[in-house]
Amino acid sequence: MKQALIHGTRICQFSTPFPVHDGLKWVEVADDTTTADTFIDGAVVKKPDPPTPTAAELALAEIHRLEALETPRRLAESVLSDEGKAWLTSNRDKIATERGKL
């Protein structure tokens, strides 16, 4: 067990207790408590783990990232040069691959 400095519901820090302002208090908490947790009604409330993204959500995020690469400048360059056309074709192929995952 360790000592946590509490302000309202916020767990501020862990330390050996020292004198603090009236609005703060020291409480004993479990060793796995972090400052991401909260202290509500005399108990530590653990921060829930973030949800694991689905395959579709990951694919959509990658599609958005790849589409964002197609800036007006890159699109203009693709019209003007073979290298630009090759890049655009490659990027669109990557987008199609990600869309296939949906």
C-alpha positions in Angstrom: 0.0 0.0 0.0 1.1 3.6 -0.7 0.1 7.0 0.3 -1.8 9.2 -2.3 -2.3 12.9 -2.1 -6.0 13.6 -3.0 -7.6 16.9 -4.1 -11.3 16.5 -4.6 -11.5 13.4 -6.7 -8.1 13.8 -8.3 -5.1 11.7 -7.2 -2.3 14.2 -7.4 0.8 12.2 -6.4 2.3 9.5 -4.2 4.7 10.1 -1.4 5.5 9.9 2.2 2.8 12.1 3.8 3.8 15.7 4.6 1.6 18.6 5.9 -0.8 19.9 3.3 -3.5 22.5 2.9 -7.0 21.7 4.3 -8.3 21.1 0.8 -5.9 18.2 0.4 -5.7 14.9 2.2 -3.5 11.8 2.3 -5.1 8.3 1.9 -3.7 4.8 1.7 -4.3 3.3 -1.7 -3.3 0.0 -3.5 0.1 -0.2 -5.1 -1.4 -0.4 -8.6 -3.1 3.0 -8.2 -2.0 5.6 -10.7 -2.7 9.4 -11.1 -5.0 8.5 -14.0 -7.4 6.9 -11.5 -9.8 8.9 -9.4 -10.8 8.9 -5.7 -14.6 8.9 -5.3 -16.6 8.3 -2.1 -13.6 7.0 -0.2 -12.5 4.5 -2.9 -10.1 4.4 -5.8 -12.0 4.2 -9.2 -9.7 2.7 -11.8 -9.6 4.4 -15.2 -11.0 2.0 -17.7 -8.8 0.6 -20.4 -9.4 2.3 -23.8 -11.4 0.1 -26.2 -9.4 -1.9 -28.7 -10.1 -0.6 -32.2 -11.8 -3.0 -34.6 -10.1 -4.1 -37.8 -12.6 -1.8 -39.7 -11.7 1.2 -37.5 -8.0 0.6 -38.1 -8.6 0.3 -41.9 -10.7 3.5 -41.9 -7.9 5.3 -40.0 -5.4 4.1 -42.6 -7.6 5.2 -45.5 -8.0 8.6 -44.0 -4.2 8.9 -43.5 -3.5 7.8 -47.1 -6.2 10.1 -48.5 -4.7 13.0 -46.6 -1.4 12.5 -48.5 -3.2 13.4 -51.7 -2.7 17.2 -51.3 -3.5 19.6 -54.2 0.2 19.9 -54.9 0.7 16.1 -55.2 -2.4 15.8 -57.4 -1.0 18.6 -59.6 2.4 16.9 -59.7 0.8 13.6 -60.7 -0.7 15.2 -63.8 2.7 16.7 -64.8 5.2 13.9 -64.2 5.5 10.2 -64.6 6.9 10.0 -61.1 3.9 11.8 -59.7 1.5 9.5 -61.6 3.3 6.5 -60.3 3.1 7.8 -56.7 -0.6 8.5 -57.1 -1.3 5.1 -58.6 0.6 3.4 -55.8 -1.2 5.4 -53.1 -4.6 4.7 -54.6 -3.7 0.9 -54.7 -2.9 1.1 -51.0 -6.3 2.8 -50.3 -8.0 0.1 -52.3 -6.3 -2.6 -50.2 -7.5 -0.9 -47.0 -11.0 -0.6 -48.4 -10.9 -4.4 -49.1 -10.5 -4.9 -45.3 -13.9 -3.3 -44.6 
